[in-house]
Amino acid sequence: MIYVIKIGGNIIDNPDNLKSFLGHFAAIKGHKVLIHGGGKLATQLAEKLHIPQQMVHGRRVTDSQTLDIITMVYAGLINKNIVADLSALGCTSLGVCGADADLILAEKRPVKEVDYGYVGDIKHVRDKTLFEWLTQGISPVISPVSHDGQGQLLNTNADTIASVVATALSAYGSVSLIYCFEKMGVLLDVHDDTSVIPALNEESIEKLRNEGLIHSGMLPKLDNAIQTVKNGVESVIIGHANALPDIILGKSGTKISQQ
């Protein structure tokens, strides 16, 4: 089994949660890839430098100055701190962004209703390079920055990177994609942390959507998860970062599959 695990900004922003998660990640036997988001650090640095930040529909508009900050924080500070922490735990890891080894090629998002600036939509992943690292006992740690092949870096959604990487690696064996965040899974009642839905498929997701029981930010995650399993990934699991060992054992989180 190849594990592709993504952690969100809420975990990165909490040093205790991040430390706990990295301990669990380091303990996983076998092939594993970590994709991380950015957290609040980029926004905080932009404020210190008096660089205005614009969000549209929950997504960051990335102008040239913001891209510089994102690259420094995501591909630099956060990525290398994670790699250093994993090394201290005995986990041999390699911190990269999409430009390293030409790993993730993207194209600048076309301007439609909104100009998101230097934001990238993924075109290709060098899955062979990733798998070679895995067979050498190296766990790649991928930051959410890609490139266009013409020298331009691009800010790229970490959830999407995780999905595309998992899909690409499914050519080499069974892949489990795990999204770790601050909730125990997909909740039937957002105010009740114990109301975790243990399993979902396309039909049950559509039923819950029509009933208004799942909505807002969870819908894009679930749509992404369904598309990922359709593309050949064995399962997608959404759960709490601190419950990673139980998620891997099938005792925690929400599992999304075809059936």
WOWOLIN-V285119 format. One line per field, one symbol per residue. ss: DSSP state (@ for helix, = for strand, . for the rest). phi: phi as a letter, one per 30 degrees, with the letter a starting at -180 (. if undefined). psi: psi as a letter, one per 40 degrees, with the letter a starting at -180 (. if undefined). Layout:
ss = ???
phi = ???
psi = ???
This chain:
ss = .======.@@@@..@@@@@@@@@@@@@...======....@@@@@@@@.....===..====.@@@@@@@@@@@@@@@@@@@@@@@@@....====...@@@.=====........=.=======.@@@@@@@@@...=====.===.....===..@@@@@@@@@@@@@@@..=======.....=........=..==.@@@@@@@@@......@@@@@@@@@@@@@@....======@@@@@@@@.....===...
phi = .cccbcccdddddceddddddddddddddjdabccbdcicdddddeddchcdcbcbhicddcdddddededddddcededddddddddcicdbbdbcdddhhdbcbbddddcdbcdidcccdcabddddeddddddiccdcccdbcbcicjcdbdbedddeedddddddddckdbccbccbccdldcdbdcbdccdddbbbedddddddddidbahdddddddddddddddjddabbcadedceeddddicaicccbdc
psi = hhhhhhiiddddehddddddddddddehiahihhhiadaeddddddddefhihhhhfeihhgadddddddddddecddddddddddddeehhihhiaddhffdhhiihhihbdhhebghhhhdihgddddddddeeehhhhhifhaieeeehihhhhdddddddddddeeeeahhhhhhhaeieahhdheeheefhhdiiadddddddddeedhabedddddddddddddeehdihhhahdeedddddeeeiihhhid.
